[in-house]
Amino acid sequence: MQVSRVTLRLFLSLHRLYSIFGDLHQIWRAYPFREIIDRARRGVEAIYPADVLKPSIMTLKGADIYSRAKQFATLDELLLLPPAFTPLRLKKMSELLREPLFSDVDLRHKIGGFNAAMPVMAASMGSVHVANKISLEVARGAAKLGIPMGVGENVATTWGYSRRVKANQPCFKERVMTYLEGLEEGYGGVAIQQSVEDAYNELWNRVYSDPDIEPYLKKGMIGFEIKIGQGSKPGLGGEARLTKEDAERLRDKYHFSEDPREVSRGVIERHSAPGTYVPEILRSMVRMMRNNYPRCRVWVKLGPFRDLPDVLNTLLDEGVDAVWIDGKEGGTGMSPYASMRHLGLPLVAALCSVSEFLKSRGRLTSILASGRLFDGGHLVKCLCLGLDGVAFGRPLAVAAWAGGARGVENYLRTVEVEAKMLVSALGKYSINDLSPEDLGCLDRDIAERLGVRYVYS
């Protein structure tokens, strides 16, 4: 039986559409886009039940105990456990001379040498065109809320340092200055990554000697971030798909599997080197940064590696200002499917592996977590475990696409209010008072590893 060419083309077109819609459905189902978009558009109002059928709908609300089967445990395995006796609430009441409210909770914190209005940072998003396009909106929103911000690798090399190479894509310095100039006095700071390719162009040297950035260096608001890995592709370097025009422009800077000049396809894959590390190299790099850039904070981003305790021990010995650990659930500009499916530890497993470090409250290095974290509950649970904060990437990108800088601001306000409510419910009014005693876990093994209570014991 022969199939006509027209029928075959129709079949292939339908298959392509099915694949596209299948991918979109999977993405929509696997991540809380609807909730984040609602927060970006409605602000704090979105953290309360919908009022379309109010008040009758309130009788239908309750804890969601049913969900799809998960491949691995997440922070949802942890519950916050408020006590009935709250001596710290009594102490707060004596200070205020009234009953404390959740709005009395103080979320201010120092993260990696930067003053933050709350313990959240805008994660370092790189040069992928989707992330770069909304980067100024994220910068404005993060500055408005007074939280630190990261700038990912390859931005300057791909889109220019101080001048745009494409009219619709912000350059590196636009990102940095939009953020710094939008901050209120006393808050914020920016951590800047440098890839192997960025280093060829001496990015950190240019930043350190830039007269426009000099005033912020004096204030200690600039950090340089070593990227050792990323949650969605630990062990791999930056990946991006470029137009043929951009690929030809950057062919001498990056590795391309094929010569862009000889390819007829409209989109071409660009690969960046991951960098090579052993303890001696990492120690030397940190010391070099301290020596060459003494006014900069030293930040390090880690992927979900099996040897996290060894790496973290090295970094704490060297006294870096901040380390953030990105679980395999972390967002991505363009990581291969194979790496997202098969590489790295889930965030909870990564935190289990470094739990002993989190118990050291007197450490000088801030430790943050990221990887599919998106609400105030995730933030408070991380703080209870001994982390200093969280990094949001994907939620801020979604909020920016949904509502621009105002959307980012609205979204962050919802996290702020939720976090204050939950900390207050624990009978505490400073995040420094949070501890593992405030947590319970639904899984006995995870509870033991994290040093928290097993809720059924």
C-alpha positions as CSV (number, residue, x, y, z in Angstrom):
1,M,0.0,0.0,0.0
2,Q,1.5,3.3,-1.1
3,V,1.1,6.5,0.8
4,S,0.9,9.7,-1.3
5,R,3.4,12.5,-0.8
6,V,0.6,14.8,0.3
7,T,-0.7,12.4,2.9
8,L,2.8,11.9,4.3
9,R,3.3,15.6,4.5
10,L,0.0,16.1,6.3
11,F,0.8,13.3,8.7
12,L,4.3,14.8,9.5
13,S,2.7,18.3,10.0
14,L,0.1,16.9,12.4
15,H,2.8,15.0,14.2
16,R,4.8,18.2,14.6
17,L,1.8,20.1,16.0
18,Y,1.0,17.2,18.3
19,S,4.6,17.3,19.6
20,I,4.5,21.0,20.1
21,F,1.2,20.9,22.0
22,G,2.3,17.8,23.9
23,D,5.5,19.7,25.1
24,L,3.4,22.7,26.1
25,H,1.0,20.6,28.0
26,Q,3.8,18.8,29.8
27,I,5.5,22.1,30.8
28,W,2.2,23.7,31.9
29,R,1.3,20.6,34.0
30,A,4.8,20.2,35.6
31,Y,5.3,23.8,36.8
32,P,2.9,26.3,38.6
33,F,2.8,28.8,35.7
34,R,-0.8,29.7,36.4
35,E,-0.2,30.5,40.0
36,I,2.9,32.6,39.2
37,I,1.1,34.5,36.5
38,D,-1.8,35.2,38.8
39,R,0.6,36.5,41.4
40,A,2.3,38.7,38.9
41,R,-1.0,40.2,37.7
42,R,-3.0,40.5,41.0
43,G,-0.2,40.9,43.6
44,V,-0.9,40.0,47.2
45,E,-4.6,39.5,46.5
46,A,-3.6,36.3,44.7
47,I,-2.4,34.5,47.8
48,Y,-6.0,34.2,49.1
49,P,-8.7,31.9,47.7
50,A,-10.6,33.2,44.7
51,D,-13.5,35.4,45.6
52,V,-15.6,34.8,42.4
53,L,-18.1,32.7,44.4
54,K,-17.3,34.3,47.8
55,P,-18.2,33.4,50.4
56,S,-19.6,30.0,49.3
57,I,-16.3,28.9,47.8
58,M,-14.6,29.2,51.1
59,T,-16.5,26.2,52.4
60,L,-14.9,24.1,49.6
61,K,-11.3,25.0,50.4
62,G,-8.9,22.7,52.4
63,A,-5.4,21.2,52.4
64,D,-4.6,19.5,49.1
65,I,-3.7,15.9,50.0
66,Y,-3.9,14.4,46.5
67,S,-1.3,15.0,43.8
68,R,0.4,13.3,40.9
69,A,3.1,10.7,41.7
70,K,6.5,12.4,41.9
71,Q,9.8,11.1,40.7
72,F,11.6,12.3,43.8
73,A,11.0,14.1,47.1
74,T,10.7,17.9,47.1
75,L,10.4,20.5,49.9
76,D,6.7,19.7,49.9
77,E,7.7,16.6,52.0
78,L,8.4,19.2,54.8
79,L,5.7,20.8,56.8
80,L,6.0,23.9,59.1
81,L,4.8,23.0,62.6
82,P,3.5,25.9,64.7
83,P,3.5,25.6,68.5
84,A,0.6,26.6,70.8
85,F,3.1,28.0,73.4
86,T,4.9,31.0,71.8
87,P,7.3,32.7,74.2
88,L,8.9,34.7,71.4
89,R,5.5,36.2,70.6
90,L,5.1,37.2,74.2
91,K,8.6,38.8,74.0
92,K,7.5,40.7,70.9
93,M,4.3,41.8,72.5
94,S,6.3,43.3,75.4
95,E,8.4,45.3,72.9
96,L,5.4,46.6,70.9
97,L,3.0,46.9,73.9
98,R,0.3,45.2,71.7
99,E,-0.5,41.9,70.2
100,P,2.0,41.2,67.3
101,L,0.8,40.8,63.8
102,F,2.5,39.0,60.8
103,S,3.4,42.4,59.4
104,D,5.8,42.8,62.4
105,V,8.0,40.0,61.1
106,D,11.5,41.3,60.1
107,L,12.7,39.6,56.9
108,R,15.8,41.8,56.4
109,H,19.0,39.7,56.1
110,K,22.5,39.9,54.8
111,I,23.2,37.6,51.9
112,G,26.8,37.1,50.6
113,G,27.8,40.6,51.9
114,F,24.7,42.3,50.4
115,N,21.9,43.8,52.5
116,A,18.6,42.3,51.4
117,A,15.1,43.5,52.3
118,M,14.2,39.8,52.4
119,P,16.3,36.6,52.0
120,V,15.7,36.2,48.3
121,M,17.9,36.8,45.2
122,A,17.1,37.1,41.6
123,A,19.0,34.2,40.1
124,S,21.8,34.7,37.6
125,M,20.1,34.3,34.2
126,G,22.4,34.1,31.2
127,S,22.5,35.1,27.5
128,V,19.6,32.9,26.2
129,H,17.5,35.3,24.2
130,V,14.3,34.7,26.1
131,A,15.9,35.4,29.4
132,N,17.9,38.4,28.1
133,K,14.9,40.0,26.6
134,I,13.1,40.4,29.9
135,S,16.2,41.0,32.0
136,L,15.6,44.7,32.4
137,E,12.1,44.0,33.8
138,V,13.5,41.5,36.3
139,A,16.3,44.1,37.2
140,R,13.7,46.8,37.9
141,G,11.5,44.5,39.9
142,A,14.4,43.1,42.0
143,A,15.7,46.6,42.6
144,K,12.3,47.9,43.7
145,L,12.1,45.1,46.4
146,G,15.7,45.5,47.5
147,I,16.9,42.0,46.8
148,P,20.3,41.0,45.3
149,M,20.5,40.1,41.7
150,G,22.8,37.9,39.6
151,V,23.9,38.4,36.0
152,G,24.6,35.1,34.2
153,E,27.4,34.0,31.9
154,N,27.9,34.9,28.3
155,V,25.7,38.1,28.3
156,A,28.5,40.5,27.5
157,T,30.1,38.2,24.9
158,T,26.8,37.5,23.2
159,W,24.9,40.8,23.4
160,G,27.7,43.4,24.0
161,Y,29.2,45.0,27.0
162,S,28.1,48.6,26.9
163,R,26.4,48.8,23.5
164,R,23.6,46.7,22.0
165,V,24.6,44.4,19.1
166,K,20.9,43.9,18.4
167,A,18.2,46.5,18.8
168,N,15.8,44.2,20.7
169,Q,18.4,42.7,23.1
170,P,19.8,44.6,26.2
171,C,23.5,44.6,26.6
172,F,25.4,43.5,29.7
173,K,25.8,47.0,31.2
174,E,22.2,47.9,30.7
175,R,21.2,45.0,33.0
176,V,23.7,46.0,35.7
177,M,23.0,49.7,35.7
178,T,19.2,49.4,35.4
179,Y,19.4,47.3,38.6
180,L,21.9,49.4,40.5
181,E,20.3,52.8,39.7
182,G,16.9,51.5,40.7
183,L,17.9,50.4,44.2
184,E,16.9,52.2,47.4
185,E,19.9,53.3,49.5
186,G,21.2,50.6,51.7
187,Y,19.9,47.5,49.9
188,G,20.9,45.2,47.1
189,G,24.0,44.1,45.3
190,V,24.8,42.3,42.0
191,A,26.8,39.1,41.5
192,I,28.3,38.8,38.0
193,Q,29.3,35.5,36.4
194,Q,32.1,35.1,33.9
195,S,32.3,32.1,31.6
196,V,35.4,30.8,30.0
197,E,34.5,32.8,26.8
198,D,33.7,35.9,28.9
199,A,37.2,35.6,30.5
200,Y,38.8,35.8,27.1
201,N,37.3,39.2,26.8
202,E,38.4,40.1,30.4
203,L,34.8,40.8,31.6
204,W,35.6,41.0,35.3
205,N,38.5,43.4,34.6
206,R,36.3,45.6,32.5
207,V,33.7,45.7,35.3
208,Y,36.2,46.4,38.0
209,S,37.7,49.4,36.1
210,D,34.4,50.8,34.8
211,P,33.9,54.3,36.1
212,D,30.1,54.0,36.1
213,I,30.3,51.0,38.4
214,E,33.1,52.4,40.6
215,P,30.7,54.1,43.1
216,Y,29.0,50.7,43.8
217,L,32.3,49.0,44.2
218,K,33.1,51.5,46.9
219,K,29.8,50.6,48.7
220,G,30.6,46.8,48.5
221,M,27.6,46.2,46.2
222,I,29.5,44.3,43.4
223,G,30.2,40.5,43.5
224,F,31.9,38.2,41.0
225,E,30.4,34.7,40.8
226,I,32.2,31.5,39.9
227,K,29.7,29.2,38.1
228,I,30.8,25.6,38.8
229,G,27.5,24.1,37.7
230,Q,23.8,24.5,37.2
231,G,20.8,22.3,38.3
232,S,19.5,21.4,34.9
233,K,22.9,20.5,33.4
234,P,25.6,19.8,36.0
235,G,28.9,19.1,34.3
236,L,27.9,20.9,31.1
237,G,28.7,24.4,30.0
238,G,26.3,27.0,28.7
239,E,24.0,25.9,25.9
240,A,22.0,28.2,23.5
241,R,20.4,28.1,20.1
242,L,21.3,31.1,18.0
243,T,20.1,32.5,14.7
244,K,22.4,31.9,11.8
245,E,23.2,35.6,11.8
246,D,24.2,35.6,15.5
247,A,26.1,32.3,15.1
248,E,28.2,33.7,12.3
249,R,29.0,36.8,14.4
250,L,30.1,34.6,17.4
251,R,31.8,31.7,15.5
252,D,35.2,32.7,16.7
253,K,34.1,33.0,20.4
254,Y,32.2,29.7,20.9
255,H,32.2,26.1,19.9
256,F,29.8,25.2,17.2
257,S,29.3,21.6,16.0
258,E,29.2,22.9,12.4
259,D,30.6,26.0,10.8
260,P,27.7,28.5,10.9
261,R,28.7,29.9,7.4
262,E,28.1,26.5,5.9
263,V,24.8,25.7,7.5
264,S,21.5,26.4,5.8
265,R,19.4,25.9,9.0
266,G,18.0,29.1,10.6
267,V,18.9,28.1,14.1
268,I,22.3,26.7,15.3
269,E,23.4,25.3,18.6
270,R,26.1,27.1,20.5
271,H,28.2,25.4,23.2
272,S,30.2,26.9,26.0
273,A,33.0,25.2,28.0
274,P,32.0,24.1,31.5
275,G,35.4,24.9,33.1
276,T,37.7,22.5,34.9
277,Y,38.0,22.3,38.7
278,V,39.9,20.3,41.3
279,P,40.4,21.5,44.9
280,E,43.7,23.2,44.1
281,I,42.3,25.1,41.1
282,L,39.2,26.2,43.0
283,R,41.3,27.5,45.9
284,S,43.7,29.3,43.6
285,M,40.8,30.9,41.8
286,V,39.1,32.2,45.0
287,R,42.5,33.6,46.2
288,M,43.1,35.2,42.8
289,M,39.7,36.9,43.0
290,R,40.5,38.2,46.5
291,N,43.8,39.5,45.3
292,N,42.8,41.0,42.0
293,Y,39.3,42.3,43.0
294,P,39.6,43.1,46.7
295,R,36.4,45.2,46.8
296,C,34.3,42.5,45.3
297,R,32.2,39.9,47.0
298,V,33.1,36.3,46.0
299,W,30.0,34.2,45.1
300,V,29.9,30.6,43.8
301,K,27.1,28.7,42.1
302,L,27.0,25.0,42.4
303,G,25.1,22.3,40.6
304,P,23.7,19.2,42.3
305,F,26.9,17.3,42.4
306,R,27.6,14.1,44.2
307,D,30.7,15.6,46.0
308,L,28.9,18.7,47.3
309,P,30.2,18.3,50.8
310,D,33.8,18.3,49.6
311,V,33.3,21.3,47.4
312,L,31.4,23.2,50.1
313,N,34.1,22.4,52.7
314,T,36.7,23.9,50.3
315,L,34.7,27.0,49.8
316,L,34.0,27.5,53.5
317,D,37.7,27.1,54.2
318,E,38.4,29.9,51.7
319,G,35.8,32.1,53.2
320,V,33.8,32.9,50.1
321,D,30.9,35.3,50.7
322,A,28.1,33.1,49.3
323,V,27.4,29.7,47.8
324,W,24.2,28.7,46.2
325,I,23.2,25.2,45.4
326,D,20.9,24.6,42.4
327,G,18.9,21.4,42.5
328,K,18.2,19.3,39.4
329,E,14.7,20.8,39.3
330,G,16.2,24.2,38.4
331,G,15.0,26.2,35.4
332,T,17.0,26.5,32.2
333,G,17.4,28.5,29.1
334,M,18.3,25.5,26.9
335,S,19.5,22.4,28.6
336,P,19.3,19.1,26.7
337,Y,16.5,16.7,27.7
338,A,19.0,14.1,28.6
339,S,20.7,16.3,31.2
340,M,17.4,17.4,32.8
341,R,16.2,13.8,33.0
342,H,19.4,12.0,34.1
343,L,21.9,14.3,35.7
344,G,22.3,15.5,39.3
345,L,20.7,15.3,42.7
346,P,17.2,16.7,43.5
347,L,17.4,19.7,45.7
348,V,16.2,17.8,48.9
349,A,18.9,15.2,48.3
350,A,21.5,17.9,47.8
351,L,20.4,19.5,51.1
352,C,20.6,16.2,52.9
353,S,24.2,15.8,51.7
354,V,25.2,19.1,53.2
355,S,23.0,19.2,56.3
356,E,25.9,19.2,58.6
357,F,27.1,22.5,57.1
358,L,23.7,24.0,57.5
359,K,23.7,23.4,61.2
360,S,26.7,25.8,61.7
361,R,24.9,29.0,62.4
362,G,28.1,30.9,63.1
363,R,29.6,30.5,59.6
364,L,30.6,33.6,57.6
365,T,29.5,32.2,54.2
366,S,25.9,32.5,53.1
367,I,24.4,29.4,51.7
368,L,21.4,29.6,49.4
369,A,19.2,27.1,47.6
370,S,17.4,27.1,44.2
371,G,15.5,24.7,42.0
372,R,11.8,24.9,41.5
373,L,11.2,27.2,44.5
374,F,8.5,29.7,44.0
375,D,6.5,30.7,47.2
376,G,6.9,31.9,50.7
377,G,6.6,28.4,52.1
378,H,9.6,27.2,50.2
379,L,11.6,30.3,51.5
380,V,10.6,29.7,55.2
381,K,11.4,26.0,55.0
382,C,14.9,26.7,53.6
383,L,15.5,29.2,56.4
384,C,14.4,26.7,59.0
385,L,16.9,24.2,57.6
386,G,19.7,26.7,58.2
387,L,20.0,28.2,54.7
388,D,20.4,32.0,54.4
389,G,18.0,32.4,51.5
390,V,16.7,31.2,48.2
391,A,17.3,32.2,44.5
392,F,14.3,32.6,42.2
393,G,15.0,32.4,38.4
394,R,12.1,30.9,36.5
395,P,9.3,32.5,38.7
396,L,10.8,36.0,38.0
397,A,11.1,35.3,34.3
398,V,7.4,34.1,34.1
399,A,6.3,37.1,36.2
400,A,8.2,39.5,33.9
401,W,6.6,38.0,30.8
402,A,3.2,38.2,32.4
403,G,3.4,41.7,33.8
404,G,6.8,43.4,33.2
405,A,8.6,45.0,36.1
406,R,5.3,45.5,37.9
407,G,4.6,41.8,37.5
408,V,8.0,40.9,39.1
409,E,7.3,43.4,42.0
410,N,3.8,41.9,42.5
411,Y,5.1,38.4,42.6
412,L,7.9,39.2,45.1
413,R,5.3,41.0,47.3
414,T,3.3,37.8,47.5
415,V,6.4,35.8,48.6
416,E,7.1,38.5,51.2
417,V,3.6,38.5,52.7
418,E,3.4,34.7,52.7
419,A,6.8,34.4,54.4
420,K,5.8,36.9,57.1
421,M,2.6,35.0,57.7
422,L,4.3,31.7,58.1
423,V,7.1,33.0,60.3
424,S,4.5,34.7,62.5
425,A,2.5,31.5,62.7
426,L,5.6,29.8,64.2
427,G,5.5,32.4,66.9
428,K,8.6,34.1,65.7
429,Y,9.3,37.6,64.4
430,S,12.9,37.4,63.2
431,I,14.2,34.9,60.7
432,N,17.3,34.4,62.8
433,D,15.0,32.6,65.3
434,L,13.9,29.9,62.8
435,S,15.4,26.5,63.3
436,P,14.8,22.8,62.4
437,E,12.4,22.5,65.4
438,D,9.9,24.4,63.2
439,L,9.8,21.6,60.6
440,G,8.4,18.1,60.3
441,C,8.9,15.7,57.5
442,L,6.6,13.1,55.9
443,D,9.5,10.8,55.1
444,R,11.4,9.1,57.9
445,D,14.7,8.8,56.1
446,I,14.7,12.4,54.9
447,A,13.7,13.6,58.4
448,E,16.7,11.8,59.9
449,R,19.1,13.1,57.2
450,L,17.9,16.7,57.7
451,G,17.7,16.5,61.5
452,V,14.0,17.4,61.7
453,R,11.1,15.7,63.3
454,Y,9.3,12.8,61.6
455,V,5.7,13.8,61.8
456,Y,4.3,10.3,62.5
457,S,6.6,9.5,65.3
